[in-house]
Each structure stands twice: as C-alpha cells, then as structure tokens.
C-alpha cells in the first residue's frame, strides 16, 4: 500500500506575489495554489512508424525500435524479466496498489502487457488518485516516446475514467490522439465520452458531435465491416450524439444522424424518442410532444415511465401546468387515452412552419388526417414517486409553496409504497422553502426526511448551503458543511462554489480564498465557476491583481476552459478602480485569443472611462460599438478577410448606451450624444432626458455666453454651438432658452 504522492508545490514567485497582495486581508489565511495534472493533447509522436493493418485494427501496434527511448536502461534482461513477472502476477491478483508500488520502484520501463494492464486497472478504480497515477504513466510514456506500448483497450478505459471524473477535455484528447495514430477505440469507450461531452457545458455538445464524426469517418476507411465491428456506432452511441444535438437545438443535424442510424443497423429505441422530446422542448415546439408519444406507440416501442415523466417536465417547462396535471390525473384514474387528452389540451397550439420540414420526416404521423384516432397506451401506468415529484417541481416553479408542501404530506400518507417520497421529493420541498427564505421550515423538512428513514444527499445539503448564504448566515452555512461531512457526505465543487459566493455577499474575500484552498486541499478540482467566483470576490473587494493571479491559474488548468465570463470578471475588477490602461490591454489580449467583447465587457470599459475621466476614449469605444452593430463597416477588416461576419453582431443594452451618452453630455460632445440617444430610440430604449437636462443646465448653461471671448474663438465654437442647440432641441428646451445671453454676447 502506498500513499498518493503529494502534488508538486507551486512556484515560489507565484506564492510570494499572491501572499504579498493578500497579506492585508487576513494574516492567518494562507494562499496556496496546487499545480494541475498536465493534459497531453497529442498522445502519439511521429517517431512511431506507420501502423500495419491486422485482423483487429483496434489493437494495431506500431513497429518500434528500442533506440527510440530517451532513457538508458542498464538493467540486465533477467533482472528486467523478474520485475515484469512480479508486476504481472500482482496485476493478475488485482493487487493494484502493490503493482503501482512495484512500478514506481522499477528501474526500467515494464513491458507492454504490464503497462496496459496497470493503466486498465487504475482506470477501473475510478478514483482521483488512480486517475492521476494513470495520467502519470501516459506522461512518462509520451516523454520517452513509448506510447505505442499501450493497447487500445487501456487507452479507451482511461478515456472513460477521465470522462467520468469530469475531465472531458483530457478524455477527448486521448480518443482524438488514438484516431490520429490508427487506433480504433471500442464503441463502449468512445460513446461513453461522447455521452459525457454532450451533457457538459461550454462547447461540450459541439465536441461530442465532432468526436462522433471523427470516429465514424475513420471507420468508413476500412473496407471490411468485420475489421471494425467492435468500434462501429450502436444505438447508445447515436443516442449520445443525438442528445448533443438536442442540447444545442440543432434540428437539421438531429435529422441527419437519425436518418443515418439504419445504415449502421441501429434502430431508434425509447431513449432516442426521449431525446426527441428534449429537442422539442429546447426549440419550443410544445405542439410536437403529443406526436412523439404517438410515434412511440405506433412503432410499438416499449414505453417507460421516464418518457411520461419527460412529457410532464416538458409541459412544466413551457409553463403549461394544466397539461402536466392532466397527465398525472389521467394516470391516477387508470386512463389509457393519454394522446387524446394531450391533443385536446393543445388544440390551440400553432406549429412553427420553419421547423416543419425536419419534423415531418422525424414524425410522419403529424400529417395524418384530422379524423385520425390517436393510439392508446398499451397498459395502465399509475403515477409513481418520480412522477409526483416532477409535478411538485412544477408547483415550485409556479411559486405555489403551499401546493408543494401539501403534495409532500399527501405522498407521505399514501398506502402505495411506490408513491412514497424519496430523497428527490424531500430535496424539492427543501429547495422550494429555501427559495422563499423559510430556512427553519426547510430544516424541519430535513428532520422529517431523517425520521422517515430517507437519507439526505449532497444535493440536499448544497441547497441548504445556498439558502444560508443567501440569508447571509455564513456561520450556519459552515455548520451545515460540517454536519454534511460528519454524515459521511463529501462536499463537491458546487458546495464550495456556493460558500465562496456567500463570502462575496458579506464582502469576505479572505473567507472566499479560505474555502477555495480548503476545496483543493480535499482533492476537489475547481470548476470554471470556482475560478470566476473567486475572481469576483477579489474584484468586488478592490483587489484586481489577486483576481488576475486567479485568472492566470485558471489559464494553466487543463480541466477548465477560460471563457468570456472569466475575461469579463477580470476586466470588471480593474474597471471598478478606473484603471483604464490595464482594461484596454486585457481587451486587446482577449481579442487576439479569438474571444470578442460582449455588452458586459464594453459596459465595464465605459464605466472605467467615466471613472478615469477620459471622455476621448468614449468616442473610440462608440466607434467600435457602431462597427459591431453594423452601423459602419471597417473596410480594412473586410479587405483582409473578405467578410466581417467572423465578429459576432453586438446588441447594446440600456446600461452601456446610457453610460456612453452620459460621458458625452458631460464632456460637451453633443453631436456624439445625439447619435447615441438616437440609436437608443431605434432600439426601443427610452433615454433619460431628465438626467441629461439636469447635466446640461448644471454644466453647460453658460458655455457660449462669455462676453470676453475673441471673435476667432467664437468662430471655432460655431459647430459645437450648433450641436449644443440641436441637443437642447432634443431635450425639449427651446432654442431661445439662452437666446438673450447669446445675442448679447454676439453684439459685443
């Protein structure tokens, strides 16, 4: 048994810099950063010779030469064989910990069989420490250009383990590298990664579709189907990629993949149509839900309760609580004419003609004649706990707390044990009470939950933590965290993100940092939200340099992707202090990385310009905003790229435009101010004339009334005067408002 080696310490420069900035916060709070496991984007190097086709291409091995190793092995062959035999025996006995110890003490690189088995068994353990060990083997082999020693199974299992642990980027990189090197992963391995990517945030669904296409393209290159039988996509793989399309709302791609299934001898199953229900909900096609159910019954696909729960959840998502209640009530009454009930509920729904062409192919039954008799359910489906809980969530969403609590009481008194509340039910009620700030009642429900023998889980406690933080009761939140750990429930990144956010609400950046460090000390990998929330804590407390240090750590972490939210949080920290030069530098830096500013970015920049009292910068910003809105065209960009469409169109909000107009009015840039307020009116935003009138009168009422100004100076002010008079007219002030003074000044 060997303990996990401690991670390498961060660089001394990073620690000293951060500690120096944070010293004023809390002398007892230490700031430390834990280095992240490096992700290998390319697993196989060019030193491996071309793979040769064998009967099983998923296990193709590259021809190698021992001279490619970068290390010198002076161990004799009998000694090497002895080490390898010991290692192999331990692996056969499933003594993975002892095998890992032998591997770390071995003076040479074990043979391919031992290495592949060790990576497989570490992947099977599916723990953070085991995954780190497996990654270290990959890193060593990559360094020594010996990655060809591993077979496809071991790499596929490692990819699955990485995906399950949440490191989908690493999992995706493994599979992509395998494909580039001629390895074909088993369908169970690559479809599991596609499934995880499809359900993840950021660009996960898009990456899932790309990975699916990469695998299927590679498979098509093999003329013999038997050679790639184990890697060909199955129905589960298609369901995973269809789920990615549903999450993105890509109807055309969904149809393309759906129609492709028969080519690979895959038939849609109930999960396929459950995903189709999600697609209808995502693109707001409530009218299609009943047709999906009818199609399932028409094709005689065995119906499951998950389908009915998905229908109820979809109607709740559309805000149609009545239809959701009708489904549950019909199930309670043992009715089988559910399709007819849903048709009657949605008789006034009008289909979206733009999407009809796709769904006419997916759901040909939507074009059946009006006298078509809807099919009946094959049997009676009484509502169960999950169904009642789903409806309960609808009550919670509608703000009907009494109905939510009342349904819990009714479920507790049911004779049918299949309808008794479970941990999801109790957690839903607790969440409803937390949303209205009734923390004592939420605590009582938790006590009832324990009394009924239902075990609370991590989600239950995370909701309690959120409630205490929202009520600014950080001490109770800390007690809840302790109670959670004492109950054997380990907190996760969501738990600590909630606590960090709670510290922000009470302006406790030191506490936020302490929770962040505690999270990493527990071996919990920070998420994108963890980093951005900690950055927010430092930005709000006026410590942008510490926020910048967190941002740098985020960029180094291969498990997360720096997105626009992180950039905006960093920029906001400097903008709050009016530090214009760093803000401009960061915006240019993000543009070079292909991340374009949005309304929030420009809003922070505008606020920074106002604080820095540099109105000239506002004119430059307004020109850039006009470019992004399509009001003017940057010919230089068009000539280089042939199109300016690569930069996303911007739609400014009231806050951004009002800030720019305010700056221009105060600086007497009346021509630009008129441009901005005119644009606001085009967008349907009502400018604050009262505020601008007050600024004009307070700051500019006598700007053209000097009796001692020279004629030359007065001539230079003519254009400015015209703009000012035009702005006065827009404000509703008559041009004669200052007429007497102007005439007197002109006659002098």
matplotlib code that plots the C-alpha trace (Angstrom):
import matplotlib.pyplot as plt

x = [0.0, 1.5, 0.1, -0.6, 2.5, 1.8, 1.4, 4.4, 4.4, 3.6, 6.4, 7.8, 7.2, 3.5, 3.2, 5.2, 3.3, -0.1, 0.8, 2.1, -1.2, -3.3, -1.4, -3.7, -6.8, -6.1, -2.7, -3.8, -5.1, -2.6, -2.8, -1.6, -2.1, -1.9, -0.4, -2.7, -2.0, -0.8, -3.0, -1.4, -3.2, -1.2, -0.5, 1.4, 4.5, 5.8, 8.6, 6.2, 6.3, 3.1, 0.6, 0.0, -3.5, -4.3, -7.4, -8.3, -7.4, -8.4, -5.3, -2.9, 0.6, 3.3, 6.6, 9.2, 12.9, 14.4, 16.7, 13.7, 13.7, 15.2, 16.4, 19.3, 18.4, 21.4, 19.4, 20.2, 17.5, 17.0, 16.5, 14.0, 12.1, 12.0, 10.5, 8.0, 6.9, 6.4, 4.4, 2.3, 1.5, 0.3, -1.9, -3.4, -4.3, -5.9, -3.4, -3.3, -1.8, 1.1, 1.6, 1.8, 4.5, 6.5, 6.1, 7.4, 10.4, 11.3, 14.5, 13.2, 10.0, 7.8, 6.8, 3.6, 1.4, 2.2, 1.8, -1.5, -2.9, -1.7, -3.4, -6.6, -6.8, -6.1, -8.8, -11.2, -10.7, -12.2, -10.8, -8.9, -5.7, -5.9, -6.6, -3.7, -1.4, -2.7, -2.1, 1.5, 2.1, 0.8, 3.0, 6.1, 5.5, 4.9, 8.2, 10.1, 8.2, 6.9, 3.2, 2.9, 3.4, -0.2, -3.1, -6.4, -8.3, -6.2, -6.3, -10.1, -10.6, -8.5, -10.6, -13.8, -12.3, -11.3, -14.7, -16.5, -14.3, -15.3, -12.1, -13.8, -11.1, -8.5, -10.8, -11.5, -7.7, -7.0, -9.5, -8.5, -4.9, -5.8, -7.6, -4.7, -2.4, -4.5, -6.1, -9.8, -11.4, -14.2, -17.6, -18.3, -15.4, -15.8, -19.6, -19.2, -17.0, -19.5, -22.2, -20.3, -19.3, -23.0, -24.1, -21.3, -21.3, -19.3, -18.5, -19.1, -22.1, -20.2, -17.1, -19.3, -20.6, -17.1, -15.8, -18.7, -17.9, -14.2, -14.8, -17.3, -15.1, -12.2, -14.4, -15.6, -12.0, -12.0, -13.5, -14.3, -17.0, -15.8, -12.5, -14.2, -17.1, -16.2, -15.9, -19.0, -21.6, -24.5, -27.9, -26.4, -23.7, -26.4, -28.5, -25.5, -24.8, -28.5, -28.6, -25.8, -27.9, -30.9, -28.9, -27.8, -31.2, -29.7, -32.7, -31.1, -28.1, -30.5, -32.4, -29.2, -28.0, -31.4, -31.7, -28.2, -29.0, -30.4, -27.2, -25.3, -28.1, -29.3, -32.9, -34.3, -35.3, -37.3, -34.3, -34.0, -37.5, -37.0, -34.1, -36.5, -38.9, -35.9, -35.3, -38.9, -38.7, -35.4, -36.7, -40.1, -42.3, -44.9, -47.2, -44.9, -44.8, -48.0, -46.8, -43.6, -45.7, -48.0, -44.9, -43.6, -46.9, -47.2, -43.8, -44.7, -41.6, -41.9, -43.0, -41.3, -42.1, -39.2, -41.0, -44.1, -42.0, -40.2, -43.6, -44.7, -41.4, -41.6, -45.1, -44.0, -41.0, -43.5, -45.4, -48.4, -49.1, -52.6, -51.4, -48.9, -51.7, -54.0, -51.3, -50.9, -54.6, -55.3, -52.6, -54.2, -57.6, -56.1, -56.9, -55.1, -56.3, -53.4, -52.7, -56.3, -56.1, -52.9, -54.4, -57.3, -55.0, -53.0, -55.7, -55.0, -51.2, -50.0, -46.9, -43.8, -43.6, -39.9, -39.2, -42.0, -39.9, -37.5, -40.2, -42.3, -39.5, -38.9, -42.6, -44.6, -47.7, -48.0, -49.5, -52.2, -55.8, -57.8, -60.1, -57.1, -57.8, -54.9, -53.4, -54.0, -51.4, -50.6, -51.5, -52.2, -49.3, -50.0, -48.0, -45.0, -42.8, -40.8, -44.0, -45.4, -42.1, -41.9, -45.3, -44.2, -41.4, -44.0, -45.8, -42.4, -41.7, -45.1, -44.3, -47.1, -45.3, -48.4, -49.1, -45.6, -45.6, -49.2, -48.2, -45.4, -47.8, -50.2, -47.4, -46.3, -49.8, -50.1, -50.8, -48.8, -45.2, -44.3, -45.7, -43.9, -41.5, -37.8, -34.8, -35.6, -39.0, -37.8, -35.0, -37.5, -39.6, -36.5, -35.5, -38.9, -38.7, -35.1, -36.2, -38.6, -36.1, -38.0, -34.9, -36.4, -39.2, -36.5, -34.7, -37.8, -38.4, -34.8, -35.6, -38.8, -36.7, -34.4, -37.3, -38.8, -35.5, -34.7, -31.1, -30.2, -27.5, -25.1, -27.7, -29.9, -27.1, -25.9, -29.4, -29.3, -25.8, -27.3, -30.2, -27.9, -25.6, -28.5, -29.7, -26.1, -25.9, -22.4, -21.9, -24.9, -23.6, -20.3, -22.2, -24.2, -21.0, -19.6, -22.8, -22.6, -19.1, -19.9, -22.8, -20.4, -21.4, -18.4, -18.9, -18.2, -17.2, -20.8, -20.7, -17.6, -18.7, -21.8, -19.8, -17.4, -20.3, -21.7, -18.5, -18.8, -22.3, -20.7, -17.6, -15.3, -12.7, -10.4, -13.1, -13.7, -10.0, -10.0, -12.9, -11.1, -8.0, -10.0, -11.7, -8.3, -6.9, -9.7, -8.7, -11.8, -10.9, -12.0, -14.5, -14.8, -17.4, -14.9, -12.3, -14.7, -16.4, -13.1, -12.1, -15.4, -14.6, -11.3, -12.8, -15.6, -13.2, -10.9, -8.1, -7.8, -4.2, -5.3, -8.1, -5.5, -3.5, -6.6, -7.1, -3.5, -4.1, -7.3, -5.5, -2.9, -5.6, -6.3, -9.6, -11.3, -11.8, -11.3, -14.4, -15.9, -17.3, -13.8, -12.4, -15.3, -14.8, -11.1, -11.8, -14.5, -12.0, -9.8, -12.7, -14.1, -10.9, -10.8, -7.5, -8.1, -4.7, -4.9, -8.5, -7.6, -4.7, -6.8, -9.5, -6.8, -5.4, -8.8, -9.4, -6.1, -7.3, -10.4, -12.7, -14.8, -16.1, -19.8, -22.1, -20.8, -17.2, -18.0, -20.1, -17.1, -14.9, -17.4, -17.7, -13.9, -13.7, -16.1, -14.1, -10.8, -12.4, -11.1, -14.1, -12.0, -11.8, -15.6, -15.6, -13.3, -15.5, -18.6, -17.0, -16.1, -19.7, -21.0, -18.8, -20.0, -23.7, -23.3, -23.8, -20.4, -18.1, -14.4, -13.2, -9.7, -11.0, -13.3, -10.5, -8.3, -10.8, -13.3, -16.0, -16.6, -19.1, -16.5, -17.0, -20.4, -23.0, -23.5, -26.8, -26.0, -28.3, -29.6, -26.8, -24.0, -25.5, -26.7, -23.1, -21.7, -24.3, -23.7, -19.9, -20.5, -23.0, -20.7, -17.8, -20.0, -19.7, -23.3, -23.0, -22.0, -24.5, -27.3, -26.0, -26.2, -29.6, -31.0, -29.6, -31.2, -34.6, -34.1, -33.6, -36.8, -34.8, -36.1, -33.2, -33.3, -34.0, -34.5, -31.0, -29.4, -31.3, -30.0, -26.4, -26.8, -28.1, -25.6, -22.5, -23.1, -25.8, -23.2, -20.7, -21.4, -22.2, -18.7, -18.6, -14.8, -14.3, -12.4, -14.1, -11.7, -12.6, -16.3, -15.9, -14.3, -17.3, -19.9, -20.1, -20.1, -22.8, -25.0, -24.6, -25.5, -28.6, -29.6, -29.2, -31.3, -34.0, -34.0, -34.2, -37.2, -35.5, -36.4, -33.5, -34.4, -33.8, -30.4, -31.2, -30.9, -27.5, -26.2, -27.5, -25.9, -22.6, -22.7, -23.4, -20.4]
y = [0.0, 3.3, 6.7, 9.1, 11.3, 15.0, 17.3, 19.4, 22.8, 25.9, 28.2, 30.4, 33.5, 32.8, 32.2, 35.2, 37.5, 36.3, 36.3, 39.9, 41.1, 39.2, 40.0, 42.8, 40.5, 38.1, 37.3, 33.8, 32.8, 31.3, 31.4, 28.4, 27.1, 23.4, 22.5, 20.7, 17.4, 18.2, 17.2, 15.6, 16.8, 14.6, 11.2, 9.6, 11.1, 10.9, 8.5, 5.6, 4.0, 3.5, 1.0, -2.1, -3.5, -6.6, -8.7, -6.5, -2.9, -1.6, -3.3, -2.3, -1.9, 0.3, -1.1, 0.1, 0.4, 0.3, 3.1, 5.5, 5.5, 8.6, 6.8, 4.5, 1.1, -0.7, -3.4, -6.9, -8.8, -11.5, -8.7, -6.9, -10.1, -10.7, -7.2, -7.7, -11.1, -9.8, -6.9, -9.1, -11.5, -8.7, -7.4, -10.8, -10.9, -7.5, -6.1, -2.7, -0.8, -3.2, -3.3, 0.5, 0.4, -2.1, 0.1, 3.2, 1.3, -0.4, 0.9, 0.2, 0.6, -2.5, -4.5, -3.5, -6.2, -4.9, -1.3, -1.8, -3.9, -1.4, 1.5, -0.6, -1.4, 2.1, 3.3, 0.7, 2.1, 5.4, 7.5, 10.8, 9.3, 6.3, 8.6, 10.8, 7.7, 6.6, 10.0, 10.0, 6.8, 8.4, 11.4, 9.3, 7.2, 10.3, 11.8, 8.6, 8.3, 4.8, 5.4, 2.7, 0.2, 0.7, -1.1, 0.4, -1.1, 0.6, 4.0, 3.6, 2.7, 5.7, 8.0, 6.7, 7.1, 10.7, 11.5, 10.1, 12.2, 15.3, 15.8, 15.6, 17.6, 15.0, 12.1, 13.8, 14.4, 10.7, 9.5, 12.0, 11.0, 7.3, 8.1, 10.1, 7.2, 4.5, 3.1, 2.5, 2.6, 0.2, 1.7, 1.4, 3.6, 6.4, 6.5, 7.0, 10.0, 11.4, 11.0, 12.9, 15.7, 16.0, 16.6, 19.0, 22.8, 25.2, 23.6, 20.0, 19.2, 20.5, 18.5, 15.4, 15.8, 16.3, 13.2, 11.1, 12.2, 11.6, 8.0, 7.2, 8.8, 6.6, 3.5, 4.2, 4.0, 0.2, -1.8, -4.9, -4.4, -7.2, -5.4, -2.6, -4.4, -3.5, 0.1, 0.7, 3.0, 1.3, 2.8, 4.0, 5.9, 7.5, 8.4, 10.2, 12.3, 13.0, 14.3, 16.7, 17.9, 18.3, 20.3, 22.6, 22.7, 21.6, 20.1, 19.6, 17.7, 15.7, 14.6, 13.8, 11.5, 10.0, 9.0, 7.6, 5.0, 2.3, 2.4, 1.1, -1.4, 0.7, 1.1, 4.0, 2.9, 4.6, 6.7, 8.0, 9.4, 10.7, 12.7, 13.9, 15.1, 17.2, 18.6, 19.7, 21.4, 23.1, 24.6, 25.5, 23.2, 22.2, 21.2, 18.3, 16.5, 14.5, 13.4, 12.0, 9.9, 8.7, 7.8, 5.7, 3.8, 3.5, 1.8, -0.4, 0.6, -0.4, 2.7, 3.6, 5.9, 8.1, 9.1, 10.1, 12.0, 13.8, 14.8, 16.2, 18.0, 19.5, 20.9, 22.3, 23.9, 25.5, 26.9, 24.6, 23.3, 22.4, 19.9, 18.4, 18.0, 16.4, 13.7, 12.8, 12.8, 10.6, 8.2, 8.2, 7.3, 4.5, 6.0, 4.9, 7.7, 10.0, 11.0, 12.3, 14.2, 15.9, 16.7, 18.4, 20.3, 21.7, 22.1, 25.9, 25.4, 26.5, 24.8, 26.6, 26.3, 26.9, 23.6, 21.5, 20.1, 18.4, 17.1, 15.8, 13.3, 12.6, 12.4, 11.5, 11.0, 14.8, 14.9, 12.3, 13.4, 15.2, 12.2, 10.1, 8.1, 8.6, 5.3, 4.1, 3.3, -0.4, -0.6, 1.5, 3.4, 4.6, 7.6, 6.8, 8.9, 10.4, 11.5, 13.2, 14.8, 16.1, 17.7, 19.1, 20.9, 22.5, 23.8, 25.1, 26.8, 28.5, 29.7, 27.7, 26.7, 25.5, 23.1, 21.8, 21.1, 19.7, 17.2, 16.0, 15.4, 13.6, 11.4, 10.5, 9.2, 7.1, 3.4, 2.6, 2.5, 3.2, 6.7, 7.5, 10.5, 9.8, 11.9, 13.8, 14.6, 15.9, 17.9, 19.5, 20.7, 21.9, 23.8, 25.4, 26.6, 27.9, 29.9, 31.9, 32.2, 29.8, 28.2, 27.0, 25.1, 23.7, 22.4, 20.8, 19.0, 17.7, 16.4, 14.7, 13.2, 11.6, 10.5, 8.7, 6.9, 8.7, 9.6, 13.2, 13.5, 16.1, 18.0, 18.3, 19.9, 22.1, 23.6, 24.3, 25.9, 28.1, 29.1, 30.1, 32.0, 33.9, 34.8, 36.0, 33.3, 32.2, 30.7, 28.4, 27.6, 26.4, 24.4, 22.8, 21.9, 20.3, 18.4, 17.2, 15.9, 14.3, 12.4, 10.9, 13.1, 14.6, 18.1, 18.8, 21.8, 23.1, 23.1, 25.2, 27.5, 28.3, 29.1, 31.3, 33.1, 33.6, 35.2, 37.7, 38.7, 39.6, 41.1, 38.5, 37.8, 36.2, 33.7, 33.1, 32.3, 30.0, 28.0, 27.8, 26.5, 24.0, 22.7, 22.0, 20.5, 18.0, 17.0, 18.6, 20.0, 23.6, 24.2, 27.2, 28.6, 28.2, 30.3, 33.0, 33.2, 33.7, 36.3, 38.0, 38.1, 39.8, 42.2, 43.3, 43.9, 46.1, 43.6, 43.2, 41.9, 38.9, 38.4, 38.4, 35.8, 33.5, 34.1, 33.0, 29.8, 29.2, 29.5, 26.9, 24.4, 22.0, 20.8, 24.1, 26.5, 30.2, 31.8, 35.3, 35.3, 34.9, 37.7, 40.0, 39.2, 40.1, 43.3, 44.4, 44.2, 46.8, 48.9, 49.4, 51.3, 53.3, 51.6, 52.2, 51.1, 47.5, 47.2, 48.2, 45.8, 42.9, 43.6, 43.5, 40.3, 38.6, 39.7, 38.1, 34.8, 34.9, 36.0, 39.0, 41.5, 41.5, 44.1, 43.3, 43.9, 47.2, 48.2, 47.7, 49.6, 52.5, 52.7, 52.7, 55.6, 57.5, 56.9, 57.8, 61.0, 60.4, 61.2, 60.9, 57.2, 57.1, 58.3, 55.5, 53.0, 54.3, 53.9, 50.3, 49.6, 51.1, 48.7, 45.7, 46.8, 47.1, 50.9, 51.4, 48.9, 48.6, 48.3, 47.2, 44.1, 43.3, 43.6, 41.2, 38.5, 39.1, 39.3, 40.9, 38.2, 36.4, 39.1, 38.5, 41.2, 43.2, 44.4, 47.1, 47.3, 50.4, 50.5, 50.6, 53.3, 55.4, 55.4, 56.5, 59.2, 60.4, 60.7, 62.6, 65.1, 65.9, 66.4, 68.6, 66.1, 66.8, 65.5, 62.1, 62.3, 62.8, 59.8, 57.6, 58.7, 58.3, 54.8, 54.1, 55.2, 52.9, 50.0, 50.9, 52.2, 55.4, 57.8, 59.5, 63.1, 64.3, 63.3, 64.8, 68.1, 68.4, 67.8, 70.3, 73.0, 72.4, 72.1, 73.9, 76.6, 79.4, 77.8, 80.1, 83.3, 84.7, 88.4, 88.5, 85.6, 86.7, 86.5, 83.7, 81.7, 82.3, 81.2, 77.9, 77.3, 77.7, 73.9, 73.0, 75.6, 74.1, 70.6, 72.1, 73.8, 70.5, 68.7, 71.3, 70.9, 67.1, 67.7, 69.9, 73.1, 75.9, 77.4, 80.8, 79.4, 81.1, 83.4, 86.7, 85.8, 84.6, 87.7, 90.0, 88.1, 88.3, 92.1, 92.8]
z = [0.0, -1.0, -0.2, -3.0, -3.5, -2.7, -5.7, -6.7, -5.0, -6.9, -8.0, -5.2, -7.3, -7.5, -3.8, -2.8, -5.2, -4.1, -0.4, -0.7, -2.2, 0.3, 3.5, 4.3, 4.2, 6.9, 8.3, 9.4, 6.0, 3.7, 0.0, -2.0, -5.4, -6.3, -9.6, -12.1, -13.9, -17.3, -20.2, -23.2, -26.3, -28.6, -27.2, -30.0, -31.5, -35.0, -34.0, -34.2, -37.6, -39.7, -38.3, -40.2, -40.7, -38.8, -38.2, -35.2, -36.0, -32.6, -31.3, -34.1, -32.8, -34.2, -35.2, -32.8, -32.2, -28.7, -29.7, -29.7, -25.9, -24.4, -21.2, -20.9, -19.3, -17.8, -16.2, -17.3, -19.2, -16.4, -13.9, -16.1, -16.6, -12.9, -12.3, -15.0, -13.8, -10.3, -11.6, -13.8, -11.0, -8.8, -11.6, -12.2, -8.5, -8.8, -6.2, -8.0, -5.1, -4.7, -8.5, -8.5, -5.9, -7.9, -11.0, -9.2, -7.9, -11.1, -12.7, -16.2, -18.2, -17.9, -20.9, -22.9, -21.3, -17.8, -18.7, -20.5, -17.6, -15.0, -16.8, -17.2, -13.5, -12.4, -14.8, -13.3, -9.8, -11.0, -8.1, -8.4, -7.1, -9.5, -12.5, -11.6, -11.5, -14.9, -16.3, -14.9, -16.9, -20.0, -19.4, -18.8, -22.0, -24.0, -22.7, -23.6, -27.0, -25.9, -26.0, -28.7, -25.8, -24.7, -26.4, -27.5, -24.5, -21.9, -23.6, -24.1, -20.4, -19.3, -21.5, -19.9, -16.4, -17.2, -18.6, -15.5, -13.3, -15.2, -17.2, -20.5, -22.3, -21.3, -22.3, -25.7, -26.3, -25.7, -28.2, -30.8, -30.5, -30.8, -34.0, -35.4, -34.6, -36.2, -33.1, -33.0, -29.6, -28.6, -29.1, -25.4, -24.7, -27.3, -26.9, -23.1, -23.8, -26.4, -23.8, -21.2, -23.6, -24.8, -21.2, -20.3, -20.6, -22.8, -26.2, -24.9, -27.1, -30.2, -29.3, -28.8, -32.4, -33.7, -31.9, -33.2, -36.8, -36.3, -35.2, -38.0, -40.6, -39.6, -39.6, -43.1, -44.3, -43.6, -46.4, -44.3, -41.7, -39.6, -39.1, -37.3, -35.7, -32.1, -32.9, -35.1, -33.5, -31.8, -30.7, -27.5, -29.4, -31.6, -28.6, -27.1, -30.1, -30.7, -27.1, -28.0, -31.0, -28.7, -26.2, -29.0, -30.6, -33.9, -35.7, -39.1, -37.6, -35.4, -38.5, -40.4, -37.7, -37.1, -40.7, -40.6, -37.9, -40.3, -42.3, -39.2, -38.4, -35.4, -34.6, -32.5, -29.0, -26.3, -25.2, -28.8, -28.6, -25.0, -26.5, -29.2, -26.5, -25.2, -28.7, -29.0, -25.6, -26.5, -29.7, -28.0, -30.0, -27.5, -30.3, -31.2, -27.8, -28.4, -31.8, -30.3, -27.8, -30.7, -32.8, -29.9, -29.6, -33.3, -33.6, -30.6, -28.8, -25.1, -23.2, -19.9, -17.0, -17.9, -21.2, -19.3, -16.7, -19.6, -21.0, -17.7, -17.2, -20.7, -20.2, -16.9, -18.7, -21.2, -18.2, -19.0, -15.5, -16.5, -19.1, -16.7, -14.1, -16.7, -17.4, -13.8, -13.1, -16.1, -14.8, -11.4, -13.0, -15.0, -18.3, -21.5, -23.9, -22.9, -26.6, -27.0, -23.7, -24.8, -28.2, -26.5, -24.2, -27.1, -29.7, -30.0, -30.5, -33.9, -35.4, -36.4, -40.1, -40.2, -38.4, -40.0, -42.8, -40.4, -38.1, -41.0, -41.6, -37.9, -37.1, -40.2, -38.1, -37.6, -41.1, -40.5, -41.4, -38.7, -38.2, -37.2, -34.0, -31.5, -30.2, -26.7, -24.1, -24.1, -20.3, -17.3, -15.9, -12.3, -11.2, -9.0, -6.7, -9.6, -11.4, -8.3, -7.7, -11.2, -10.8, -7.4, -9.2, -11.4, -8.3, -7.0, -10.3, -10.3, -6.7, -5.1, -1.9, -0.2, -3.0, -2.9, 0.8, 0.6, -2.0, 0.2, 3.1, 0.7, -0.6, 3.0, 3.8, 0.6, 1.1, -2.1, -1.2, -4.8, -4.3, -1.0, -1.1, -1.8, -1.4, -4.6, -3.3, 0.1, -1.6, -4.0, -1.0, 0.8, -2.3, -2.6, 1.1, 0.6, -2.4, -0.2, 2.7, 5.0, 6.4, 9.7, 7.8, 5.4, 8.4, 9.7, 6.4, 6.6, 10.1, 8.8, 6.0, 8.5, 10.6, 7.6, 7.0, 3.8, 3.5, 2.6, -0.1, -1.3, -3.4, -0.3, 1.7, -1.2, -1.3, 2.4, 2.0, -0.8, 1.5, 4.4, 2.1, 0.6, 4.1, 4.9, 7.6, 6.9, 10.4, 9.8, 6.4, 7.9, 10.5, 7.7, 5.8, 9.0, 9.5, 5.9, 6.3, 9.7, 8.0, 5.5, 2.6, 0.9, -0.4, -4.1, -6.2, -6.1, -2.3, -2.2, -5.1, -3.0, 0.1, -1.9, -3.4, 0.1, 1.2, -1.6, -0.3, 3.1, 1.5, 2.9, 0.3, 2.8, 3.6, -0.1, -0.5, 2.5, 1.1, -2.3, -0.6, 1.5, -1.6, -3.3, -0.1, -0.1, -3.7, -5.3, -8.7, -9.1, -11.9, -14.1, -11.7, -8.8, -10.5, -11.7, -8.4, -6.5, -9.1, -8.4, -4.7, -5.3, -7.9, -5.6, -2.8, -4.9, -5.4, -9.2, -9.0, -7.0, -9.4, -12.2, -10.3, -10.1, -13.8, -14.6, -12.6, -14.5, -17.8, -16.7, -15.6, -18.5, -17.0, -17.5, -20.4, -19.9, -21.4, -21.9, -18.3, -16.8, -19.0, -18.0, -14.4, -14.7, -16.6, -14.1, -11.3, -12.9, -14.2, -10.7, -9.8, -13.1, -14.2, -17.9, -19.3, -17.9, -19.0, -22.6, -22.6, -21.5, -24.1, -26.8, -25.3, -25.4, -29.0, -30.0, -28.4, -30.5, -27.7, -28.7, -26.1, -25.4, -23.8, -20.3, -21.5, -23.1, -20.1, -17.8, -20.2, -20.4, -16.6, -16.4, -18.9, -16.8, -13.6, -15.3, -16.7, -20.2, -22.4, -25.6, -25.0, -25.1, -28.7, -29.7, -27.9, -29.5, -33.0, -32.1, -30.9, -34.2, -36.1, -34.1, -34.5, -38.3, -38.3, -40.0, -41.8, -41.2, -44.8, -43.7, -42.0, -44.9, -47.4, -45.4, -44.6, -47.4, -44.8, -41.4, -40.4, -38.2, -35.5, -33.8, -34.0, -30.9, -29.4, -26.8, -23.7, -21.9, -19.3, -21.9, -24.1, -21.2, -19.7, -23.1, -23.6, -20.0, -20.7, -24.0, -22.5, -19.6, -22.0, -24.3, -27.2, -28.2, -31.7, -30.5, -27.7, -30.2, -32.2, -29.1, -27.9, -31.5, -31.6, -28.2, -29.6, -32.6, -30.2, -28.3, -25.3, -23.8, -23.0, -19.6, -20.8, -17.2, -16.3, -19.4, -19.0, -15.5, -16.6, -19.4, -17.2, -14.4, -16.7, -20.0, -19.5, -20.0, -22.3, -25.2, -23.2, -22.5, -23.2, -23.4, -25.9, -29.1, -32.5, -33.6, -30.5, -31.1, -34.7, -33.6, -31.4, -34.2, -35.0, -31.3, -30.7, -33.4, -31.9, -28.5, -29.8, -31.5, -28.3, -26.5, -29.0, -28.5, -24.7, -25.3, -24.3, -26.8, -28.8, -27.3, -23.8, -23.7, -26.7, -24.8, -23.5, -26.8, -28.6, -26.0, -26.4, -30.2, -30.1, -28.0]

ax = plt.figure().add_subplot(projection="3d")
ax.plot(x, y, z, "-o")
ax.set_aspect("equal")
plt.show()
